[in-house]
Amino acid sequence: MRQRLVIADMQIEWKSNPANPYLSRQIAEWPGLLRVHRAHVRPGRLLEHVNDFHEISVILNGALKTNKCSSLGRQIITSNRGPNVCLTPAGQPVSAEWKGKLDHLGMFLNASFVSRTATENGFSPKVEFVEVYTKQDPLLQNLGLALLETSDSSGRTGSLFADSLIQTLTLHLLKNYTNATTVPAVSSGGLPGYRLNRVIEFIDANLENDISLADLADVAALSSFHFARAFRKSTGKTPQQYVMQQRLERAKVLLSRPDLPIVEVSLRSGFKNQSHFTTWFRKYTNFTPKLWRDLKLA
């Protein structure tokens, strides 16, 4: 007997073992922006549905047959075997079936966020995605997997890194999977001095907290995309690189105090745990925090 499981507005009809259809599953979500979902599942069928978000599917392992109704009203049936990409624009009816086990990576982009990003980068806000059914795109696949890995990371640097990945992913889609012809305008200048100082002061005062790209952009009174470009133009570093450098420099100062346990140094420097701190400190200095302290205090 088959059983249906409702996920958001999508219904899946499982062909076997409906009580436990997922062999493994990972979900990462940035509300209002993006949801990434990787699932290794048993055979099943996704009933026809219409999403209000743009969906990018990558078949990592297995085979998937999709049935879509194109914008011209044509029924298009495709068989995909990894690592092909299938892009379904918001509003397009789609159904799918897989007869064997399937390892699937899905990226679901908020349509309003995509339109806003297009406007901020010189594209038309009414930019439309082209219909893609089979295409290999290693960058798109790696960005999705990196976002899942970042979400699982326990380090506080995750927000800025994820923000930069989402930026790269969205711009890659706009440039390669839409009908846009306008070339995004490239800003020739960096941040004005007063805005840069305000951002740097904010970073210094909040190193212990989780700092996001949106936080920094708000301080600079710019959109996230414009801020990231202008900040790099002014400092030669991405916001993520600069914040990490400042955290590690603060850690050096705190390690010079022999009374502070290393775990406390990591927390005060903005790392959630000592393991994550040690990994980044060694990458930055070639020393573990303990060895660096021992040499410093010798």
C-alpha positions in Angstrom: 0.0 0.0 0.0 1.3 3.5 -0.9 1.3 6.4 1.5 1.5 10.1 0.7 3.8 12.5 2.6 3.2 16.2 2.3 6.3 18.4 2.3 5.3 22.1 2.1 2.9 22.1 -0.8 4.4 19.1 -2.5 3.1 15.5 -2.3 5.3 12.5 -2.6 3.9 9.0 -3.2 6.3 6.4 -1.9 6.5 3.1 -3.6 8.1 1.1 -0.8 8.6 1.5 3.0 6.6 4.7 3.3 7.2 4.8 7.1 10.9 5.4 6.5 11.5 6.7 2.9 14.6 8.7 3.7 17.9 6.9 3.8 19.6 10.2 4.8 18.6 13.9 4.8 20.1 17.3 5.2 18.3 20.6 5.3 19.6 24.2 5.5 17.5 27.3 5.3 18.0 31.0 5.2 14.5 32.4 5.7 13.4 34.7 2.9 16.3 33.8 0.7 17.1 30.1 0.1 16.5 26.6 1.2 18.8 23.7 0.4 17.8 20.1 0.7 19.7 17.0 0.1 17.9 13.6 0.4 18.9 10.0 -0.3 15.5 8.4 -0.8 13.7 5.2 -1.7 11.7 5.0 -5.0 8.8 7.3 -5.3 6.7 9.8 -7.3 6.3 13.6 -6.8 2.8 14.6 -7.8 2.3 17.5 -10.1 2.6 20.8 -8.2 3.3 24.5 -8.8 5.9 26.3 -6.6 6.1 30.0 -5.8 9.9 29.7 -5.7 12.5 28.8 -8.3 13.7 25.2 -7.9 17.1 23.9 -9.0 17.6 20.1 -8.8 20.8 18.2 -9.1 20.8 14.4 -9.4 23.9 13.3 -7.5 23.2 9.6 -7.9 20.3 7.7 -9.5 17.8 8.5 -12.3 14.8 10.8 -12.3 12.1 11.3 -14.9 10.4 14.8 -14.9 7.2 15.9 -16.5 6.8 19.7 -17.1 4.4 22.0 -18.8 6.6 24.7 -20.5 5.7 28.4 -20.7 4.4 27.7 -24.2 2.1 25.0 -23.0 4.1 22.0 -24.3 4.5 18.9 -22.2 8.2 18.1 -21.8 9.3 14.7 -20.4 13.0 14.3 -19.6 15.1 11.5 -18.0 17.9 12.8 -15.9 20.8 10.8 -14.5 23.4 12.5 -12.3 25.0 15.0 -12.2 22.5 16.8 -14.4 20.7 20.0 -13.5 17.0 20.6 -13.8 15.7 24.1 -13.3 12.0 24.8 -12.7 11.0 28.5 -12.6 8.4 29.6 -10.1 4.9 29.0 -11.4 5.7 26.1 -13.8 3.8 22.8 -13.2 6.1 19.9 -12.6 6.0 16.3 -11.5 8.7 13.6 -11.2 9.2 9.9 -10.7 12.2 7.8 -9.7 12.1 4.0 -9.8 15.3 3.3 -7.8 17.1 4.9 -4.9 17.9 8.6 -5.6 20.4 11.0 -4.1 19.0 14.4 -4.8 20.2 18.0 -4.1 17.5 20.7 -4.3 17.9 24.5 -4.0 14.8 26.5 -3.6 15.2 30.3 -4.2 12.7 32.9 -3.0 11.4 34.6 -6.2 11.2 38.0 -4.6 14.8 37.7 -3.4 16.0 36.9 -6.9 14.1 39.9 -8.3 15.6 42.2 -5.7 19.1 40.8 -6.4 18.6 41.3 -10.1 17.7 44.9 -9.6 20.6 45.6 -7.3 23.0 44.2 -9.9 21.8 45.9 -13.0 19.4 43.3 -14.3 15.7 43.8 -14.9 13.6 43.0 -11.8 11.3 41.0 -14.1 14.1 38.7 -15.2 12.9 35.3 -16.2 14.6 32.0 -15.9 15.1 29.9 -19.0 13.8 26.4 -18.9 16.7 24.0 -18.2 16.2 20.2 -18.2 19.6 18.6 -18.6 22.9 20.4 -18.1 26.0 19.7 -16.1 27.1 22.5 -13.8 29.8 21.5 -11.2 29.9 25.1 -9.7 26.2 25.0 -9.0 26.4 21.6 -7.4 29.5 22.5 -5.3 27.8 25.7 -4.0 24.8 23.8 -2.9 26.9 21.2 -1.1 29.1 23.9 0.5 25.9 25.7 1.8 24.8 22.4 3.5 28.3 21.9 5.0 28.3 25.5 6.2 24.9 25.1 7.9 26.2 22.1 9.8 29.3 24.0 10.9 29.3 25.0 14.6 31.5 28.0 14.0 30.2 31.6 14.3 31.9 32.5 11.0 29.2 30.5 9.2 26.8 33.4 8.6 29.3 35.5 6.6 30.5 32.6 4.6 27.0 31.4 3.8 26.1 34.9 2.7 29.0 35.0 0.3 28.0 31.6 -1.1 24.4 32.7 -1.6 25.6 35.8 -3.4 27.8 33.7 -5.7 25.0 31.2 -6.3 22.4 33.9 -7.1 24.6 35.9 -9.5 25.7 32.7 -11.2 22.1 31.8 -11.9 21.2 35.3 -13.1 24.1 35.3 -15.5 23.7 31.8 -16.8 20.1 30.7 -16.4 18.0 33.7 -17.2 17.0 35.8 -20.3 18.9 38.8 -18.9 21.0 40.7 -21.4 22.1 43.6 -19.2 25.6 43.4 -17.9 25.7 44.2 -14.2 27.3 47.6 -13.5 30.6 47.4 -11.7 31.2 50.0 -9.0 34.5 51.7 -9.5 34.8 53.1 -6.0 34.9 51.7 -2.5 33.2 52.8 0.7 33.4 56.4 1.7 35.7 56.8 4.7 33.0 57.5 7.2 31.0 54.5 6.2 34.1 52.2 6.2 35.0 53.5 9.7 31.5 52.8 10.9 31.6 49.3 9.6 35.0 48.6 11.1 33.9 50.0 14.5 30.8 47.7 14.4 32.9 44.6 13.6 35.3 45.4 16.5 32.4 45.8 18.9 30.7 42.6 17.8 33.5 40.1 17.3 32.0 37.8 20.0 28.7 37.7 18.1 27.6 36.1 14.9 28.0 38.8 12.3 26.0 38.5 9.0 26.6 40.3 5.7 23.1 41.9 6.2 24.3 43.4 9.5 27.3 45.0 7.9 25.3 46.2 4.9 22.8 47.9 7.2 25.6 49.7 9.1 26.9 51.0 5.7 23.3 51.8 4.5 23.8 49.7 1.3 22.4 46.6 -0.2 24.3 43.4 0.7 25.6 43.0 -2.9 26.8 46.6 -3.2 28.3 46.6 0.2 30.3 43.4 -0.4 31.9 44.8 -3.6 32.6 48.2 -2.1 34.1 46.7 1.1 36.5 44.5 -0.9 37.4 47.5 -3.1 38.3 49.5 0.1 40.1 46.8 2.1 41.3 44.3 -0.4 39.4 41.6 1.5 35.9 40.2 1.5 33.9 40.9 4.7 34.3 37.3 5.7 38.1 37.4 5.3 38.3 40.7 7.2 36.2 39.6 10.1 38.1 36.3 10.4 41.4 38.2 10.4 40.2 40.5 13.2 39.0 37.6 15.3 42.3 35.9 15.0 44.2 39.1 15.8 42.0 39.5 18.9 42.8 35.9 19.8 46.5 36.6 19.7 46.1 39.5 22.2 44.0 37.3 24.5 46.5 34.4 24.3 49.1 36.7 25.7 47.2 36.6 29.0 48.3 33.3 30.6 45.3 33.4 33.0 42.8 32.9 30.3 41.9 29.3 29.3 42.1 28.7 25.6 38.4 27.8 25.5 37.6 31.3 26.8 39.9 32.9 24.3 38.0 31.1 21.5 34.6 32.4 22.8 35.8 36.0 23.3 37.2 35.9 19.8 34.0 34.9 18.3 34.4 31.1 17.8 31.7 28.9 19.2 34.1 26.1 20.3 37.8 25.5 20.8 38.1 23.0 17.9 36.9 25.4 15.3 39.1 28.1 16.8 42.2 25.8 16.7 41.5 24.9 13.1 41.4 28.5 11.9 44.3 29.7 14.2 46.6 27.0 12.8 45.6 27.9 9.3 46.3 31.6 10.0 49.6 31.2 12.0 50.8 27.6 11.4 50.7 27.1 15.1 48.1 25.7 17.5 46.9 28.3 20.1 48.7 26.5 22.9 52.0 26.4 21.0 51.7 30.0 20.0 51.0 31.0 23.6 54.0 28.9 24.9 56.3 30.6 22.4 54.9 34.0 23.1 55.3 33.6 26.9 58.7 31.8 26.8 
